Amino acid sequence: SLYIADTLNHRILGYRDVRSVSLGQPADIVIGQVSLDRSIPNSPNGRLTAPSQEGLLLPHAVAVDSRGDLWVADSGNGRVLRFPRPFATPGPARANLVIGQPNFSLRITDPTPRNMNFPVGLAFTTGGHLLVSD
């Protein structure tokens, strides 16, 4: 699989088989939008101050863990989201874990040991631990 953070369109594009990707080919799935032809911040509501389990705001980085779960640095919402195996999950992708905010619908900007401000980088160690650059 290949995932691309399409930051200014507030979405992640997913291609099932990287070996068959060609110039101009549409993505197989879109994460963060209701369709490939939309680019609404925090879709579907479009409100900058209303994050959700489905929408994204300026996603900057992606990483895939050993189980095939997709992790997204949802930078504009100050959080990291985990989407369980997007190609194996029917219907629109919904995050099932949020890191850096107390829940899926809040954006707290005050600095605390539990909050993130603007995560931009993700990586996994060889031991499977997630690293986040905030």
C-alpha positions as CSV (number, residue, x, y, z in Angstrom):
1,S,0.0,0.0,0.0
2,L,1.0,3.6,-0.5
3,Y,-0.4,6.5,1.5
4,I,0.1,10.2,0.6
5,A,-0.6,13.1,2.9
6,D,-2.4,15.7,0.7
7,T,-2.0,18.4,3.3
8,L,-3.7,21.4,1.7
9,N,-6.7,19.3,0.6
10,H,-7.1,17.9,4.2
11,R,-6.9,14.3,3.2
12,I,-4.9,11.2,2.8
13,L,-4.8,9.4,-0.5
14,G,-4.5,5.6,-0.5
15,Y,-3.3,3.3,-3.2
16,R,-3.9,-0.4,-2.7
17,D,-0.9,-1.7,-4.7
18,V,2.2,0.7,-5.1
19,R,3.4,-1.5,-8.0
20,S,0.5,-0.5,-10.2
21,V,0.4,3.3,-9.5
22,S,0.8,5.4,-12.6
23,L,0.7,9.1,-13.4
24,G,-2.8,10.5,-13.2
25,Q,-4.3,7.4,-11.6
26,P,-7.0,8.2,-9.0
27,A,-6.5,6.9,-5.5
28,D,-8.3,3.8,-4.4
29,I,-9.4,5.4,-1.1
30,V,-9.5,8.8,0.5
31,I,-9.3,9.4,4.2
32,G,-10.5,12.6,5.7
33,Q,-13.0,13.5,3.0
34,V,-16.4,12.1,1.9
35,S,-15.1,11.7,-1.7
36,L,-12.1,12.2,-3.8
37,D,-13.4,15.5,-5.2
38,R,-13.8,17.3,-1.8
39,S,-11.3,19.3,0.2
40,I,-13.2,20.5,3.3
41,P,-11.3,21.1,6.5
42,N,-12.6,18.7,9.2
43,S,-15.0,17.1,6.7
44,P,-17.9,16.7,6.7
45,N,-18.7,19.7,8.9
46,G,-16.1,22.1,7.5
47,R,-15.6,23.9,10.8
48,L,-11.9,24.6,11.7
49,T,-12.7,24.3,15.4
50,A,-14.7,21.0,15.1
51,P,-12.5,18.0,14.8
52,S,-14.1,14.5,14.4
53,Q,-13.2,10.8,13.9
54,E,-13.4,11.2,10.1
55,G,-12.1,14.7,9.2
56,L,-8.6,16.1,9.0
57,L,-7.1,19.5,9.1
58,L,-3.7,19.9,7.4
59,P,-2.4,16.3,7.8
60,H,1.4,16.3,7.4
61,A,2.7,12.8,7.9
62,V,1.6,9.2,7.7
63,A,3.1,5.9,9.0
64,V,1.9,2.3,8.9
65,D,2.5,-0.1,11.7
66,S,3.2,-3.8,11.6
67,R,-0.5,-4.6,11.7
68,G,-1.3,-2.4,8.7
69,D,-2.9,0.3,10.8
70,L,-2.5,3.8,9.4
71,W,-1.2,6.6,11.7
72,V,-1.8,10.2,10.6
73,A,-0.3,13.4,12.0
74,D,-3.4,15.5,11.9
75,S,-1.4,18.7,12.4
76,G,-4.1,21.4,12.3
77,N,-6.0,19.6,15.0
78,G,-3.0,19.0,17.2
79,R,-3.3,15.2,17.3
80,V,-2.2,11.8,15.9
81,L,-5.0,9.5,14.7
82,R,-4.9,5.7,14.1
83,F,-7.1,4.3,11.3
84,P,-7.4,0.5,11.5
85,R,-6.3,-1.2,8.3
86,P,-8.0,1.2,5.9
87,F,-8.1,-1.2,2.9
88,A,-9.6,-4.0,5.0
89,T,-12.3,-1.8,6.6
90,P,-15.5,-1.4,4.6
91,G,-17.0,2.1,4.3
92,P,-15.4,5.5,5.1
93,A,-12.3,5.3,7.3
94,R,-12.9,6.3,11.0
95,A,-10.1,6.7,13.5
96,N,-10.3,4.5,16.5
97,L,-7.6,6.2,18.6
98,V,-6.5,9.8,19.2
99,I,-3.2,10.9,20.8
100,G,-2.5,14.5,21.8
101,Q,-6.1,15.5,22.5
102,P,-8.5,14.3,25.2
103,N,-11.0,13.0,22.6
104,F,-12.0,13.2,18.9
105,S,-14.0,16.4,19.1
106,L,-11.7,18.7,21.2
107,R,-8.7,20.8,20.2
108,I,-6.9,22.1,23.3
109,T,-4.1,24.5,22.6
110,D,-2.7,25.0,26.1
111,P,0.6,23.2,26.5
112,T,0.3,20.2,28.9
113,P,2.1,16.9,29.1
114,R,-0.9,15.3,27.3
115,N,-1.6,17.8,24.5
116,M,0.1,18.3,21.1
117,N,0.2,21.5,19.2
118,F,1.2,20.8,15.6
119,P,2.6,17.2,15.0
120,V,4.4,17.0,11.7
121,G,6.5,13.8,11.7
122,L,5.8,10.1,12.5
123,A,8.1,7.1,12.6
124,F,8.2,3.7,14.2
125,T,11.2,2.2,16.0
126,T,12.3,-1.4,15.2
127,G,10.5,-2.3,18.5
128,G,7.2,-0.9,17.2
129,H,7.1,2.2,19.3
130,L,5.5,5.3,17.7
131,L,7.7,8.5,17.6
132,V,6.0,11.9,17.0
133,S,7.7,15.2,16.1
134,D,5.5,18.0,17.6
